[in-house]
Amino acid sequence: MRYPVEDSCFLDDYWSSPMKTFKLLFLICAISSASATTLDQFSPRPVHGFPWSDAWYYYIHDPDVGYFKIVFLTFLNQDTGADKQEAYLHVVFTPKTGQKREYDYYYKDVVAAPVNGDKPYSFKFEVPGAAKINESSIELNLPDVSISAQFKDEHIHYSNDENPGASPFGWVTSLPFVENQWFVFSMATETQYRFKDHWAQHSGHGLTYIDRGWNDGQAAGMIYLMAVSEQVKLMFTGGIDGNLPIESWAGRLITPKHNLTFSPSIKGWDTTTKSDICASWMEVQMIEGDYRVKIVAEAPLGSFYNHVTPSLTVFQSENPVMKSMSAKTSVEVYKNDRLVETVSVDQSILEYGGSHYCDKMHGKGQAADLVKRP
């Protein structure tokens, strides 16, 4: 069986030699006109599929308090029809100690559009009475929770090259069989925030990690690791997308001693992974030049929750995405196979989606003690 693709990139004898094919894709497509994501695409995207999701993800970390996650998106699904987008607002607070709280709201009326402003990605996202968001601030006033944030205009973009909005997977996101467009807008942005719900209120300063995605289908499989703090900033992700059943990975690590970007690589090439999803443990190792990084993340299964939008409610996927903001992560950096740095993170993000999912999570979260890695 072969999958048809555009003339610029073709798959020949795909099933007989996937490794050779992938390397051939790198050579051909890197030379061709396949384009990567750009920074101006931080603003809302025109609909180009059905069903459809156009989403922003913000993770605010205050080391004295915990993580605040904010998701806002527009979507089209079977209930909305193909003509008028609706809105979804999502807030999760995971304190350093204590129980996480999750809030989900859906709205029929939303205005999301690029605007003329100081930045090429200036935009507005507004839900009457509930949300007022632009590229510099967020203000949510929801029935059970309110949160506001102001962001400094200094971002550590994922890419250091001439295109700071390039996806970690580069031109791969433009291949015709890839359904998801995604990039990291900021590895860390200084933030001032206020939060209030029925149980607590917090205000202060922190760092925010921001990424951006728009798509008309759910990835077949996904694993995602992220942490943002003064000492460690990291994002490593891998998955299977579209009709190409090869798991690819990319990542970036910023520590007191190193600033490393790991180019897209397929599992089994310059990347190895181990995982036990129901034990909520995983390890990834990637190589870039003289450097090799080993990252191990683990979290209590009970710290995960099922995030159903857009996975289930929009794309009707078999599984939701299971997410935790309570993972403990350790990092080892090797240069020429010599250990040169070790760092650890007490609270970080670990997510699984698509085929990477624990059936114990169906319908509810599961309370469990921290399961040590095998």
C-alpha positions in Angstrom: 0.0 0.0 0.0 1.2 3.5 -0.8 -0.2 6.9 0.2 -0.6 9.6 -2.5 1.2 12.8 -1.8 1.9 16.0 -3.7 4.6 16.1 -6.5 7.1 17.9 -4.3 7.5 14.8 -2.0 6.7 11.2 -2.8 6.8 7.9 -1.0 8.3 5.1 -2.9 8.3 1.5 -1.6 7.1 3.1 1.7 6.4 -0.1 3.6 9.6 -1.8 2.5 12.0 0.8 3.8 10.5 3.4 6.1 13.8 4.6 7.4 15.2 5.2 3.9 12.0 6.9 2.9 12.1 9.3 5.9 15.6 10.3 5.1 14.7 10.8 1.5 11.8 13.0 2.6 14.2 15.1 4.7 16.5 15.6 1.6 13.8 16.3 -0.9 11.4 18.4 1.2 14.2 20.5 2.8 15.3 21.5 -0.6 11.7 22.0 -1.9 9.4 24.9 -1.1 7.6 23.3 1.8 7.0 26.0 4.4 7.2 26.0 8.1 5.0 27.9 10.6 5.7 31.6 11.2 5.3 34.0 14.1 2.4 35.9 12.6 0.3 32.7 12.7 0.0 33.2 16.4 -3.1 35.2 15.5 -6.4 33.3 14.5 -6.2 31.2 11.4 -8.7 31.0 8.6 -10.8 27.8 8.7 -9.5 25.2 6.3 -11.1 22.0 7.3 -14.0 20.4 9.1 -14.1 19.5 11.9 -11.8 22.3 13.0 -9.9 23.6 16.1 -7.9 26.8 16.4 -6.2 26.8 19.9 -3.9 28.6 22.2 -2.2 27.0 25.3 -0.7 29.0 28.2 1.1 27.5 31.2 1.8 30.0 34.0 4.3 28.7 36.6 4.7 30.4 40.0 7.3 28.4 41.9 5.7 29.4 45.2 2.2 28.4 44.1 2.1 25.9 41.2 0.9 25.8 37.6 -2.1 27.5 36.0 -3.1 26.3 32.6 -5.3 28.3 30.3 -6.7 27.1 27.0 -8.9 29.0 24.6 -10.0 27.9 21.2 -12.6 28.2 18.5 -14.0 25.1 16.9 -16.4 23.6 14.4 -18.0 20.2 15.0 -21.1 18.2 14.2 -23.1 20.4 16.6 -22.0 23.7 15.3 -22.1 22.9 11.6 -19.5 24.2 9.2 -20.5 27.9 9.2 -20.2 29.4 12.6 -17.3 28.8 15.1 -18.0 28.5 18.8 -15.6 28.9 21.7 -14.1 26.8 24.5 -12.4 28.1 27.6 -10.4 25.9 29.9 -8.6 26.6 33.2 -6.7 24.2 35.4 -4.9 25.0 38.6 -2.5 22.4 40.0 -1.0 23.7 43.2 2.4 22.5 44.6 0.4 20.6 47.2 -3.2 19.8 47.2 -5.8 18.8 44.6 -6.0 20.1 41.0 -9.1 22.0 39.9 -10.4 21.9 36.4 -12.9 24.3 34.8 -14.5 24.0 31.3 -16.9 26.3 29.5 -18.4 26.4 26.1 -19.9 29.5 24.4 -21.8 30.0 21.2 -20.7 33.7 20.6 -17.0 34.5 20.0 -15.0 37.0 18.1 -11.5 35.8 17.1 -9.5 37.7 14.5 -6.2 39.3 13.6 -6.0 43.1 14.3 -3.8 45.9 13.3 -1.3 46.4 16.1 2.3 46.7 17.2 3.0 43.1 16.3 2.5 41.1 13.2 0.6 38.6 15.3 -1.7 41.0 17.1 -5.2 39.6 17.6 -8.3 39.6 19.7 -10.3 36.7 21.2 -13.4 37.9 22.9 -16.4 36.1 24.5 -19.0 38.6 25.7 -18.9 38.7 29.5 -16.4 35.9 29.8 -13.1 36.5 28.0 -11.1 39.4 26.7 -7.7 38.2 25.3 -5.0 39.7 23.0 -1.3 39.0 22.4 -0.3 40.9 25.6 -3.0 39.9 28.2 -5.7 37.5 29.2 -8.8 38.3 31.3 -11.2 35.5 32.1 -14.3 36.0 34.3 -16.0 32.7 34.4 -18.8 31.4 36.7 -16.5 29.5 39.0 -13.1 31.0 38.4 -11.4 34.2 37.3 -7.8 34.7 36.1 -6.0 37.5 34.5 -2.4 37.8 33.2 -0.2 40.4 31.6 2.8 39.3 29.6 6.0 41.2 29.1 6.9 41.8 25.5 10.1 39.7 25.8 9.7 36.1 24.7 12.2 33.2 24.5 11.0 31.8 21.2 11.7 28.1 20.5 13.6 28.8 17.3 16.7 30.9 17.3 16.9 31.2 13.5 15.5 33.8 11.1 12.0 32.4 11.6 11.3 32.5 15.4 7.9 31.0 14.8 9.2 27.9 13.2 7.6 24.7 14.4 9.9 22.3 16.3 9.2 19.9 13.4 10.0 22.5 10.8 8.8 21.8 7.3 7.4 18.4 8.3 4.3 20.2 9.5 3.6 21.2 5.8 3.6 17.7 4.4 0.2 16.9 2.9 -0.5 14.0 5.2 0.2 16.0 8.4 -3.1 17.1 9.9 -1.8 19.3 12.8 -0.1 22.7 12.6 1.6 23.6 15.8 4.5 25.7 17.1 5.9 26.9 20.4 5.4 30.7 20.7 7.5 31.1 23.9 9.6 28.8 26.1 9.3 31.5 28.8 7.7 34.9 29.1 7.6 37.0 32.3 4.1 37.3 33.6 2.1 39.0 36.3 -1.2 37.2 37.2 -4.2 37.1 39.4 -6.3 34.0 40.1 -9.4 33.3 42.2 -11.9 30.5 42.6 -14.1 29.3 45.4 -11.2 27.8 47.4 -8.3 30.2 47.0 -6.9 33.3 45.4 -3.4 34.0 44.3 -1.5 36.8 42.7 2.2 37.3 41.8 4.8 36.8 39.1 5.8 33.8 37.2 7.0 32.5 33.8 4.6 31.4 31.1 5.1 28.8 28.3 2.9 29.3 25.3 2.2 27.2 22.3 -0.2 27.4 19.4 -2.0 24.8 17.2 -4.7 24.6 14.5 -5.9 21.4 12.9 -8.7 19.4 11.3 -7.8 16.1 12.9 -6.3 14.5 16.0 -2.8 13.1 16.1 -2.7 9.3 16.0 -0.4 9.3 19.0 1.3 11.9 21.1 3.6 12.3 24.2 4.5 15.8 25.5 6.9 16.9 28.2 7.3 20.5 29.3 8.7 22.6 32.2 9.2 26.3 32.7 11.2 27.8 35.5 14.1 30.1 36.2 16.5 27.2 36.2 15.0 24.8 33.6 13.0 25.4 30.4 12.3 22.3 28.4 9.9 21.0 25.8 10.2 17.6 24.2 7.4 16.0 22.2 6.9 13.1 19.9 4.1 11.5 18.0 2.5 10.0 15.0 0.4 12.3 12.7 -1.6 11.8 9.5 -1.0 8.7 7.4 2.7 8.4 8.1 3.0 5.7 10.9 6.5 6.9 12.0 7.0 8.4 15.4 9.0 11.6 15.2 10.4 13.7 18.0 11.9 17.2 18.6 12.8 19.2 21.7 14.6 22.1 23.3 16.4 22.3 26.6 17.6 25.5 28.4 19.6 25.1 31.7 22.1 27.2 33.6 24.9 25.5 31.5 23.3 24.6 28.2 21.0 25.8 25.5 20.3 22.9 23.2 17.8 22.4 20.3 17.2 18.9 19.1 16.3 18.7 15.4 13.3 16.5 14.3 14.2 12.9 14.5 12.4 9.6 14.2 12.2 7.1 17.0 15.0 4.6 16.5 17.2 7.0 14.6 18.7 9.6 16.9 15.9 9.1 19.5 15.0 6.3 21.9 12.0 6.2 24.2 10.7 4.0 27.0 7.4 4.3 28.6 4.8 2.7 30.8 1.7 4.9 30.4 -0.4 3.4 33.1 2.5 3.8 35.5 2.7 7.3 34.1 6.4 7.0 33.5 8.5 7.7 30.4 12.1 8.3 29.3 13.3 9.9 26.1 16.9 10.2 24.9 17.8 12.4 21.9 21.1 13.1 20.2 22.2 16.4 18.5 25.8 16.6 17.4 28.1 15.9 20.3 25.3 16.1 22.8 22.9 13.5 24.2 20.1 14.3 26.6 18.2 11.8 28.8 14.9 12.9 30.4 12.8 10.8 32.7 9.4 12.0 33.8 6.9 10.4 36.2 3.7 11.4 37.9 0.9 9.9 40.0 -1.8 8.5 37.8 -4.3 10.2 40.0 -2.8 13.6 39.0 -3.9 13.1 35.4 -7.2 14.3 34.0 -8.9 13.7 30.7 -8.9 16.7 28.4 -11.8 16.1 26.0 -11.7 19.2 23.9 -10.9 19.1 21.1 -10.0 15.4 21.0 -13.4 13.9 21.8 -15.9 16.8 21.4 -14.5 18.1 18.1 -12.7 15.2 16.4 -14.5 12.3 18.0 -11.3 10.5 18.7 -11.2 7.2 20.4 -9.3 8.6 23.4 -9.0 12.0 25.1 -5.7 13.5 26.0 -4.5 12.6 29.5 -2.6 15.4 31.2 -0.8 16.0 34.5 0.9 19.1 35.8 2.5 17.2 38.7 5.3 15.3 37.0 8.7 15.0 38.5 11.4 15.3 35.8 15.1 14.6 35.8 17.5 15.7 33.1 21.0 14.4 32.3 23.1 16.1 29.6 26.0 14.2 28.1 28.8 15.5 25.8 30.7 12.9 23.9 29.1 10.4 26.2 30.4 12.2 29.3 27.9 13.4 31.9 28.3 17.2 32.0 25.1 18.4 33.8 22.1 17.0 35.8 19.0 19.0 36.7 15.7 18.1 38.2 12.2 19.7 38.2 9.7 19.0 41.0 6.6 20.1 39.0 6.3 19.8 35.2 3.9 18.7 32.5 3.4 15.2 31.1 0.7 14.4 28.5 -0.3 11.4 26.5 -2.8 11.3 23.6 -4.2 9.1 20.8 -2.8 5.6 20.9 -0.6 6.6 23.9 -3.3 6.4 26.4 -4.0 4.4 29.6 -7.4 2.6 29.5 -7.6 3.0 33.3 -8.2 6.7 32.6 -11.4 6.1 30.6 -14.3 8.1 32.2 -12.4 9.3 35.2 -9.0 10.0 36.8 -7.6 7.2 39.0 -6.1 7.8 42.4 -2.7 6.1 42.7 0.6 6.4 44.5 3.6 7.4 42.5 4.8 4.4 40.6 8.5 4.2 40.3 10.0 3.4 36.9 10.8 -0.2 36.1 
